[in-house]
Amino acid sequence: MGWNLLMNGLHIRRVVLDKDASSYALTRQILAGLPGVPVHSSGLDPHLFDGEPGKETLHLQHYKGDFLKPCPGTREYICCGYQILNLAANCPLDCSYCILQSYFVNQPSLRVFVNLEEQLPDVLQVIDSQPGRIFRVGTGEFTDSLALDPMTHWSDMLLPQFSRRKNAILELKTKTTRISRVLASGYRDRIILSWSLNGPWISAKEEKGAASIEKRVEAARQCQSEGFILGFHFDPLVPYPGWRDDYARTVELLDRRIDPGRIIWISMGSFRFMPALKPIIRRRHPTSGVLNGEFIIGLDGKMRYFKPIRIELYHVIRHLLEAWHPDLGLYLCMESDEVWRSSMGWSPKTSSGLREYLDQRVVKFFNGTGQPA
Amino acid sequence: MNPYRVSEIPLQEVALDDIGDAPGPFCMSFGFDLEPLISSIKTVGLINPPILRSDPGQKIAVVAGYRRIKALKSLNAVSTPCRLIERHDDMPPLECLLLNLHDNLSTRRLNDVEKGMVLSRLSAFVPRQEIVTQYMPLLGLSPNEKGLLFFLEMETHFDVKIKTFVSEGRLSWRAVKMLSDIDAASRAGLLRVISELMLNINQQLQFIDYIVDLSFIEKNPIPWILSELDLDRNHLDKNTNRPQQAKAVLNRIKTRRNPSIVKAEKKFSRAVINLNLPDGILISAPPFFEGEHYRLEILFREGEDLKNRLQELLRIQGLD
């Protein structure tokens, strides 16, 4: 195993290589960084390797779908209109609440799509063909944006391309401190580094493999001091005894380390999940407390907290954040107009209203010129 | 296997005492009622002779006809006509198993526990993929490996009580899956309540889900939670029937699991009652209060009646 991978806490025990993935430069680069790690040809059932989702099996694949896709929001709730750049599926971290556990139950290995470089021009062409539209693009929907960066060097490929485009931003969302490559890149414009945050207790108990909240905030501070615009995502919010004090501690930590004027947005979302995830959490994380709340079946078929509980969560954290700074670009992820009004005091009313609000934040921070405001 | 071979074995009389009582390795019978067969044998005698297998040093084993042998023994019969597969017949165990399977499939429908028995026995001789593609469809099951694993687990790990529930169709598959993740003592406790209150399929799922949740939330074992809830039917309201008791029990558990939701439901019900709505006018909340729209239902005979009802509604105090 390459020393850099050990240094970054990645433990790849084996690689599964698809036949049509072997010729790509990204494949060669990843394999070069994994000397001594056995490489198996595809066709082997990844379940054979691990009793648990294959956090230690890296599957290099040629992805045949579109690399750029809209976030799969539902019409019942207000969606931010994010675009997902689909680089990989699954994540080396092991958060108890992670929806990927049910999404990829039949393909449990860490899957990296090695034809990214070949497909990236198509992605950029989609962006360039609509100069009047702002593309807010993220890579953190189906994997952690930076967890695999020491091995994949995605940031080397993506940052130069997005940094020079006037109608797009790239948001790298992580729970790790694997920032060395982005810091070394020299690209800052139109790049947003974001951290998922939670109360320290939830982080310690439920986010196995992730950096502590303190370390995440410290990594964010470092990136901000090096010129990056930051984002934060309080998602999933989980109520538990003492949650108010715990989330307040996280906000206090932000207050001590982070300049709020250079935060483009902070989102809040409460824990929600497809019903099929429940038995998986019970089996894989028997001591987890994330299922303890009062859940109902939401309008999109997902389990979510009873509405008054969600409103209280958002209301309390909004006030904590607004007491820190009045203009943080706060928004809710997948919530109704009613919940917006009750907890935030205003509402974008529709998904297009929220898209407009976030696009305006992009314009404000990057001024349409590629330079931070 | 040569399909005519068994019929070529001549019939002979074998003493029932020489036949073992154990179901044996080819048996696929579970949860059956022996009485109709006893009655049939009493009336017209044994129609179809069992197929047995003789192994040196052991009691004679039943290949096909386990219930018939059991019925004959309970009738105190001394011997039975049968076809006895001898050692020199050289019939391998898989052929014996298939013989019994086809004998059963041609005369009756196997229950789900029996299907599990068949799949489990086959898995000793047949590759998994072949079981999925050939034998699962033969048993009327969807050919998928996940399903096979579940049946194998049921056969190996489930106790007789839960198998009995399954064989009698008293437990939904989803409930069985939920129970399969639970320890035996907890499972027995849950099954007792399900059985006593005769919970329907949806109630079973809700009940198991709530109790498992409470066990995790309160960090107490399921038997403790059940005993603390005091769900014994003798302690429930005797003036109510079983469905009412089931509903009351579920409401009690729901209140403990989801106090805020139940509180909101009660508050809404009180508010609607306080409106004193005229007969035939109903107001209902969106499911779980998640949506924003309430539903108004008005029963009316004709246009004039509807107008009057709407006028009545407009006069109601407290709607604003």
Chai-1 contact restraints between the chains, C-beta under 6 A:
chainA,res_idxA,chainB,res_idxB,connection_type,confidence,min_distance_angstrom,max_distance_angstrom,comment,restraint_id
A,N292,B,I217,contact,1.0,0.0,6.0,A-B,restraint_1
A,E294,B,N258,contact,1.0,0.0,6.0,A-B,restraint_2
A,E294,B,S260,contact,1.0,0.0,6.0,A-B,restraint_3
A,E294,B,I261,contact,1.0,0.0,6.0,A-B,restraint_4
A,I296,B,F288,contact,1.0,0.0,6.0,A-B,restraint_5
A,I296,B,E290,contact,1.0,0.0,6.0,A-B,restraint_6
A,G298,B,E290,contact,1.0,0.0,6.0,A-B,restraint_7
A,L299,B,E290,contact,1.0,0.0,6.0,A-B,restraint_8
A,F306,B,S260,contact,1.0,0.0,6.0,A-B,restraint_9
A,F306,B,I261,contact,1.0,0.0,6.0,A-B,restraint_10
A,K307,B,F289,contact,1.0,0.0,6.0,A-B,restraint_11
A,E338,B,E292,contact,1.0,0.0,6.0,A-B,restraint_12
